[in-house]
Amino acid sequence: MSKVTEPWLSTVQATDHLKITDRTLRKLCKNGKLKYVQPGKKLLFRKSWLDAYALGFGKRLTPSERRELEELL
């Protein structure tokens, strides 16, 4: 059985999902309040990470998320 992974969301998709501006999104990332990855210059998000932020949960990467990120780089 293969594992289904969540698609990556762009900054535009993330701002649409959270109903915030690009500037606010980047400020949240810079201040360590929102979980994201940055392969190169792009910021990428998972919908579950955005939902976790909206609900007030943490932003740490799980070991499997970290391995998946390393595969992207």
N, C-alpha and C positions, 0 to 999 in steps of 0.2 A: 504494500500500500504506500503510495507516495504522499508526502507531506504537502499540503496546500499552503502556500505562503501568501500573505497579504501583499497587494501591489504597493509600490512606492508612490507617494503623492508629491507633487511639485509644490513650490511656495504658493503659486496661484491657487491650486486645489486646496492647500492647507488654509489659506486665508478665507476662501469661500466656505470651507467646512466650519471654521471657528467664527466666521462673521467678524473678522478683524482686518486691519490694514496690513500691508506688507511691512511697513515701518514697525508696527506693534509686534508682528511675528518675529522679525529679526531682533528686536529688543529683548523679547522673551528668550530667544535662543542665546543671545549674547550674555544675558544675566543668569543663564543656567536653569531657567524655569521650564523649558520645553525640550523634550527629547527629540533629537534629530541626528542625522548622519550627514557628513559632508565629503563625498568622494569627489575631489577636485574643487571646483568653485560652487557647485550646486548644493543647495540644502534639500534634503529628502526626508520625508516623514511617513509614518504608518498611521492609518486612520485610528487604530487602537491607541497610539501614543497621543494623538490629538484629543481623543475622547478621555483618556486618562488625565491629561492636563485639565480639560474642562471640568472633570469631576473632582479635581484636587489631589490626584495621586502622583507618585514620583516619576522620575525620568530616566532611571538607570537601564542600561542595556543588559539583557539576559545573555548568558553565555552563547546560546544558539544564535541570537541576533548579532552578537559580536563576530561569530564565525561567518555568518552570512555577509556581513559588511566587509570582512577581510577578503572574501571571494570577489566582491565588487571592485576592490582596489587593485 
